[in-house]
Amino acid sequence: MIVQYLARYYDVLAGDDTIRISRPGYSPARVSFALVISPEGVLYSILDLRTDGKKKLPKEMEVPHQKSRSGKRAPPYFLCDKGEYVFGVETLNAKDIQEKKDAHDLVILERNERNVVVVSPRSLECFNQFRKFHHELLDGLSDPEVRGFLRFLDEWNPELALQHPKFAEYKDEILAGAFLVFDVNGEYLHRNANARNVWEALRSPGSGDPSQECSQCLVSGKMLPIARTHQKIKGVLNAQSAGATLIGFNDPAFESYGKTQSYNAPVSELAMFKYTTVLNYLLQRESKNKIQIGDTTTVFWAETKNKVYEDLILSLLSPEKPQITQEEEPQEERLEQDHGIRQLINDILFKVKVGGYLDDRDLGIPKTTKFYILGLSPNNARLAVRYWHEDNFGDFITRLARHHIDMEIDAGDRGAKIVSVYSLLKETVPRGGDVPPLIGGLLMRSIIENTPYPVPVYNAILNRVKVERSINYVRAGFIKACLMRIARTQSRDDEDLITVSLNEKSTNVPYRLGRLFAVLESAQKAANPGIKKTIRDSYFASAASMPSMVYPVLLKLHQHHLSKINSEKPGLGVNISKSIDEVMSSIDRFPVTLNLEEQGMLMLGYYHQHESFFRKTDVNESIEEELKNE
């Protein structure tokens, strides 16, 4: 299903003139140099196509499709290849030459302390393969540009390569793996109409290798040549830099019915091209359809040419991700668009919060548009699907909005309404730590399916609060969201008591205990202005787990703090006493232990009460002023 929907999205993008995506038979390549060849076959210049800057970067061009290749006898590419194929020359490490069995067959062109430029049996075979391959395909053409290119191949002598001044100038970059194209008579040869016709005829179904197996394609259902191997997917975090495969069979243990390699999962060459091309497009560095969630690289797409959904999804899932803009796009226009997205999100959140249904005007595209989200993570040389979800766009946005509404918490001027999934996951580990591999997938699945949040994530947040003795608005918001979904799932009546800000009506004992701890801490700060270590640093973790052992100690300490406050600021002492009496009015006993849900309620109560000290109220006005004067 995943491959089928990716192939379908390729057709959507291919029909959009504003999208640059490779057509069947072609693929993007990062090209560094163009060899300028005359119609007579003379190489008279080499153009550097790399961008200027601190680091020169190759130019991305659409070239004839380049399959993954490996081994000593790897086949050449059509009209775009590397130095050992085009020139028959390669660079070897000076130390490795002595260990090579065929060292006596090397023709050394240049030597230094580290590297040696040579014509080796391997590079010479690559060059001969490249020349033979192009003669077989292009000999029947009378096109002058094509004939000039073939003359260059026939007349080029690898052993005289360094005598060409331009090759000598760029030899280090060319022999370091740079891709090269050919400029004949002012035109890139891979864009030549006659050369393209030959290539496209070779790549059309039913042509090419007659031994290639034909079968019913799992994607299209048609009888077509089946891809023996699949193109590598690049752009997944921590995967191999050369790319990894999504579909592949490299061991007999994975094969069946005598089918080898990818013939076990018959996907046609055309379908393979479509799904790999569109997935690489979604995963490219500047893509707005890609976000990182823990170790999982996530891509998303909708079956529409309207790209408004990209900004909407990014703003809901990864608001910190910088928006990629076109250089020609005016800044004023971008700011206006950002304001429009923010207003759109606010309208969506409000409508979902009050129980309304989203319509097409709310979303910018039809709500029934099919939407997909795919999470990929590396697994050796392959990619593992961490999660996959398909839905209508309207339903998906509703679930995302519900997550953010559940996460909403009072944070004053320091908070943000939208917390990214990435920021939430970072709160489960120490600063600079790595998020456990499975956590991101579990959390994302609960968000997109609107199910209770995973216990491992909730437990990890509670542990960070205990260990660091600190609870910020992200942690408090997630604790609140977890508690709300638990109550909602169990159809309990106390869901409405789990609020965004301080709920003085709640009689939940753990919640009251959290509030009490915050009041006792504020009293300690008022009695000892400038104190660096409070009861939170010494007792908070124990108070959340074993209240009956900790709170009697805290109340005893509080008597000393209150005595000092009354002697210096009697009015403040009265307000603190009123706050404690109000909080403890619903606490008839201190529980021996608290389970995970009750610990979360305690932490939420502490956070709410602590935040309330920065709000103007009759009860804590004096406490607030004291805290602000610290």
C-alpha positions, 0 to 999 in steps of 0.5 A: 500500500505504501509503495502504491500511494507513493507511486500515485503521488508521483503522478500528482507531482508530475502533472504540476508544472511548478514541481521539479521532479524527474521523469521516467528514465531520468534521475537527479545527480549532483554534477561538478564539471562539464567537459566542453567538446568540439564537434571534431571530438577535441576536449578544449575546456572543462567548466566548473559547475559548482556553486561559489561559497565557503564550500563549493557544492555540485549543481543538481541536474536531471540526467539519464537514470543512474541505477545503484552499482557496486563491484569491480565490474560495475556498469557505466552510466549514460552521458553522466559518469565519474572520472575513471569511466570518462577518462580511464584514470583513478587515484590510489593511496600510495601505501596501498599500491605496494599491496596490490597484486597487479601493481606491476600493471599500473601506469603511474602518471603522478605521485606524491606522498599520499596519492598516486594518479594511475591508469590501472587495469580497473580504470582502463576497463571502466573506460573501455566499458564506457566507450563500448556502451555509448558506441552500442547505443549511439553509433546509428545516429548522424547527429553532429554533437553525438558524433563529436562525443564518440570521436572524443572517446575514440581518440582519448588516451588515458595515459596522456591525461595529465598532458591536458592542462584543464584535466591537470587543473581539476584532477583532484576534484574529478578523481575524487568521485565528481560526476561529469557531463558533456557540453558539445557545441553549446548543448548538454549532450544528455539533453540532446533530443536524438540522444534522449530518444535513444535512451527513452526507447531503451528504458521503455517497457518491453525493451532492454534486457530480453532476459529480464523477468516479466510478471504482474506488478504488485502496484499497477497490476500490469504485466511489466518488466520487474525491477531486480533491484530497487533504487536507494533512498537517501535523506533518512537520518543515520542511514548510510550516506549512499542510501538504503533500500526500502525493498530488497532481498539479499539473502537466500533465507528471505527468498521463496519459490525460486525467486531471487532478489526483488523478484520476491516482491514483483514491482515493475521498473516503472513503479519502482522508479516512481516510488523511489523518485518521489520518496527521495523528493520528499526526503531531500534536504530542503523539503517541506514534507519532512520532519524529524521525530526522535530517530524517525525521519517522517514524511507526509503528503496529500494527493493535491497540487495545493501546497497550503497543507505543507505549512499547516502540517509543519506548523502543527508538528514542527513549528520550530522548523525554518520555512524554506522560501524561494529567493525571489519571494518578497519578505512581506509576502512571506510574513503575510503568509505566516500570519495567515497560517497562524490565523488558520491554526487558531481558527482550527484549534478554536473550532475543534475545542468547542466541538465543531467540525472542520470544513474545506474553508477551514483547511484551505483544501477539501477535507476529504483529500487523502493524506499520508504520513510515513515514519522511516528509521535506519536498519543496517542497509535497509529502512524500517517503517516505524509507522504508517497512517492514511486518512482524510486530511480533515480527520488528521488535522482534527486529531492533531488539533485535539493533541494540542488542545489536550497539551494546552497549559497556562504558561504566561509569557514564557509558553507557546501554544504549539509544542512540537513532537520533537521538543516533547520527546527531548523532555524525556531525556537529559539535556543532550541525551538521545531519545530511545528509538521506539519512543518517537514511534509510540508517541506519534502513533498515539497522536495520529490515532487519538489514543492514550499516550504511551506509558513509557513516554509518560513515565519518562517525563515523570522521571525527568521531573523527579530527577531534575526537580523541575517542571516546565510548561512542556512537561506539565502540558504533556502530563495534563494531556495524558491524564485527560486522555486516561479519564476520557478513555475510561469515561470518568467524570473528572476530565473537566477537572483537569484544566489549563490553569489552576483549578481551586475547585478540584478536590483530588487529593494528589492535585491538592498535595501538589498545590500544597507543596508549591505554597510551602515552597513559596513560604520558604522563599518568602522567609529566606529571600535569595535562597538557592536550595529549596524544599523542591531540591530536597523533597520533591521526588519523595513527596511525589512517591511517598507523601505520608513520609514527607509532608509531615516533615514539610509542615513542621519546617513550615512552622519555622518559616511562618514564624519568621514571616510573621515577625517580619511581615505579618500580612504576608504570613496571614495570606500564606496561612489562608492559602494553606488552609484552603488547600488542605481543606480537602486533604483528610490524610496523606497517602502512603504511596501514589501510583503513576497517574496520581504522581502526575496529578501532584506534579500538575497541581504543583505547576498550576499553583506555582504559575498562579503566584505570577497572577493577580489574585486576592489570596496570593497577591502578597506572595506574588509581590514577594516572589517578584521582589526576590 
